[in-house]
Each structure stands twice: as structure tokens, then as C-alpha cells.
Amino acid sequence: MADVKWIKLTTNMFEDDKIRLIEGMPEGDSLLVIWIKLLAQAGKTNANGYILLNENIPYTEEMLVTLFNRPPVIIRLALQTFKQFGMIEVDDNQFISITNWGKHQSLTGLDKIREDTKKRVAAHRERKRLSLSNESNGCNVTGNEPSNDSGNTNETDKEEEKELELEEDINKQIVEIVNFLNDTCSTSYRTSTKKTKDLIKARFNQGFTVDDFKKVIEIKASHWLTDEEYNQYLRPSTLFGTKFEEYLNQQLKKGANSNAKAGGRNERFDGTGGSYAQKGTRRGIQPTTVDSLKPSIDCEICSDRGYTFVKEPSEFLKGKFVDVAIECECLERKSLMARFKNAMIPTEFENARFDNYARESSVQNTLYDAMIEYLKTFNEIRDSKMNSIGFIASLGETVIKNLPPGERNQVRQENNSYGLGKTHLQIAAAKYALNKFKVVDERTGRLRGIRILCVQDVNIMAEIQSAAFLNDNKKRLNDLLHDLCTCDILVWDDIAKSKYSEFKEDMYYKIINERYLRNLPIWYTSNEDLDTLEDKIGFAAADRLYGMSKKYLYQVKGVSYRTA
């Protein structure tokens, strides 16, 4: 597909409310640069606003970090902000596209060319009609010898007619494809919807054919039509999007009938005595079998009900045995999986465990022993005011950065707090707690698995700042703060790493104070010391944090495993 050589930016772009809000953010300048780069990147492939490496491969968040030369947290903040402001869309398959791409693309785009061509051809046909009318009356308006201009006009008219014929042919193919989708899946999508037409044209421009579209529809219908969760995705925006080629290379699901919905066949008749479902069968799709309509079951013990029945004597029925529902073991397993997912453990620490923590130095042994001792007493101290644990630097990063260059390197080596495994131990402890610890649920009074939230300081403070600027009556901000203030354990990595601001100091205090009042522990690490940490998060917040971890607060230094 030909790329767009330029994109359109209006002169009042910076008067837009969304752009003004972004400019007011702490990283506003970086976000605006990323926005312009996204527009330019979308123009390079000209795939209806999709951000693509080439015509088949979309850009991921990680790829944009390298492409735009920006830190991951800034890219993540930018994409989240643009999405919340409605500037980009992220579809079900996580493909990024520019909203209202037509505002930014070249005015000489294909659709406008074809629209102008239609008008020119209509005018040409009107001229031709008038010419024939004049000739029938014995009047030749062009003279006996056609001029060069007339010849050029005729050539242009021929090209315009060819262009119009091509457009009409494409429209016929679009109608054929959408009707095939409706016939196969018992849907009612319109052939005139612009978004659907744009998606189909984009695939045509990549070299795909009508038969390819039909194959994709049949393949995905065989997978999704009888699946209550996925049949909603049998729609043009999913089927004809950027994963089209991936779908095309998949196989028909054996024993599946793409024309039967769960719970029975939903046939639509075409007025000729036959049904669309029957037509689908004639196309070679296999009939529905009993096995193909059976829902998949994860737990054979309870058939995914979450409970089983046992016979027990009833006190009220004079010892008569009755069925009593007992929770199935799969509930705890599913709950554990959900809690692990919601804990937001960083990808780089997914494999962090106590048994793979290197204890090669005295400081590593100190940290390891401290965490093990803390976990042994956790259930006893959990509901007290002193229930937290912290690993911080003996000499803070802020102090070291302010030293003269020559002195700085020596002092840093002597007081290094990086690469000691502080975060590794915190995450290993979090995973242990998710598996082993239980708390009483305030609403039900029953024991449940512990809920943990793992955050990295720079990321979470950037997310809080972004949420504060949203025009949603502070809903997103309040949701974030609620999660941070009420989870059973908050694992806060590298606290005070974020650049200081009064707003952040207020947020530190709000979160730490709320957890202090609720007797909810914080497991934290920092490369600041007692004094510099206090300067970064505020005196009041630091006072509460130090009080919460008074018995388990460790100031450490040693050799980094990364440079040893």
C-alpha cells in the first residue's frame, strides 16, 4: 500500500481541549511528540489509521519504546492517555489505530480520488449526452478536426471511466463478502458501512481476494459460532482487521458447523425456499455433531459449578441424609490464578522465588534472613500498626547525585544499594503470601486468599498523575487510590524514585496514611536513605511509613550482582 507523504495538522491544533490538558501534564511535551510520531507512523502505511511496522505486522508497546526512543513508562502513559481521551483506539486484539484518521491523512487519499472521479465521470457522461444530442441535430460542437486538447480530454475521460468501473467492481465484491458473512453467521451487517468498506479495501490493497475473505469467515465461524463468549467477534471489525492473514492460515475446526449457534440452529431464510444455514452446509461446512456443541469443562470434579454434593445427616430431619453443597477445590485454584493476575507482578520478576535468590554476600544473606523471619511472624503482626517491612539505602541516591563527579563514583561504590536483590525478595515473598496466607473477608466473614498489589514507583505515580487530568469526575483516580489503599498487602518497589512534586507528596501521604489507619502493611524498597526518602515523600508520610516498619526496616549497602 502506498504511504501518505504528509499528514494534515490544523493551525489551531494547540487550542484543542485535549491537547491543552496533555500540555499541562508533567510529561506533556513528550506526550505531544509521541502523538505527532504516531500520526506520522500511521501515514507511512496508510492502513486506515493503524500503527503498523509493515502491512501485516502492527507495532506493540515495546516496539514503540525503541522506535520513538522514549522510556517504557512514558510510552505506556502516552498510549493510556490517548486512549482515555479518545485519540486512539485499541481493538480486541490490542492493535492500535488513530481515531478519525481522515482528519489527518492526505486530502489526495484514495477515497477522495474516487469520489472526485465519480463526479468527473458524471460530468463527462453529461457532456457526451449533450454531444450526441447536438450531432443528431446536425451540429458538431467540436468542429471537423479534433484539437489536441480534445484528444487529451478523451483520454482522461477513458481513464475516469476505468476508475469508476474499478470502484463499482470493488463495491460489488464488498457486497458479496458482507452477504457471505451474514449468510454464514446469521448476522445483519450492512454493506454500506464505511468502516467495513475501509477494512475490506485495506485487505484488497494487501493483495487478498474475495475467496480469502470467505475462507476467513468460514474458519472463524467454525471456531466461534457455537462459543457464547467468542461469537460476538464474528464481525467485520475483528474478521477483516489486521489479524486477517493470521486467521487465513488457521484451520477449520473439526466437527464444527459454522452455521449453528449454541442451543440450536438459528436459520435465516432467503426467500427462495432455502435457508442461509442450508446454503452454508452446501459450501462444505461439516454438520453439527453432539460433541461439537458440548461446552469445554475445566474441572471434571464439579463440571465448573464450583461445588459438589455430599450426603450428610440433617439435624432438622432426624438424621435423614440430605445433599450438602461443598466448595470444589477448583474454586481456590481459580481464585489463586485471578489474584496472581491482579497482583500485577512485573514481567522481569515472574520467576522470582526464594530458592533462586543468590546469597553470595553478607548483605544478601541479611536481606534473605530478614524476609524469612518477617514472613514467619506475619500472621501475628498483620493487624498491628507495626506490620510492614522496608529495604532502603544506607546513603540515598539524592545525596550521591549531588556530590562532585570525582567524589561521586567512589562514594557510590562504597554505599551502593542497587542490584542487591531487594525487589526479587519482595516479589518472592508476595508469591509466597498469595499461596499461603488467608484473611477474613469483611463482607462475608469467611476466609479468603490474600490480595496483593505490586507497583513500581515511577509507573504508579505517572498513572496517578494521568488519571488526575481526566475529565471523568475523578473516577479513574479514585479507583486507583482505592486499590492502593485497600489491598491486603501493597508491594511498593523503589518508592520515591519519581521526581518530587507537591502533588506526588499529597498522594504519598494519602496512600500511606490510609493504610496506616486501616492496619494494612506496605512492603517497600528504596534507593533513598532515611533522610532523603523523607524529603521525597514528605515528613508526615515518612513518619507513618517508618513507624509501620519500625521493627523490620533495613538500611543496606553492598556490591551489585550486575557489576560483580
Secondary structure, DSSP 8 states (H G I E B T S, - for coil): ----S-----TTGGGSHHHHHHHTSTTHHHHHHHHHHHHHHHHHHTSTTB-BSSSS-B--HHHHHHHHT--HHHHHHHHHHHHHTTSEEE-TT--EEETTGGGTS-TT-HHHHHHHHHHHHHHHHHHHHHHHHHHHTT--TT-SS--HHHHHHHHHHHHHHHHHHHHHHHHHHHHHHHHHHHHHHT----TT-HHHHHHHHHHHHTT--HHHHHHHHHHHHHHHTT-TTTGGG-SHHHHTSTTHHHHHTS---TT--TT-BTTB----B-SSS-BHHHHHHHTT-----TGGGS---S-TTTTTSSEEEEEEE-TTTTT-EEEEEEE-HHHHHHHHHHHHHHTT--GGGTT--STT----SHHHHHHHHHHHHHHHHHHHHTTSS---EEEEESS-HHHHHTS-HHHHHHHHHHT--SSSSHHHHHHHHHHHHHHH-EEE-TTT-SEEE--EEEEEHHHHHHHHHHHHTSSSTTHHHHHHHHHHHHSSEEEEETTT-S---HHHHHHHHHHHHHHHHHT--EEEE-SS-HHHHHHHH-HHHHHHHHHHTGGGEEEE----TTT-
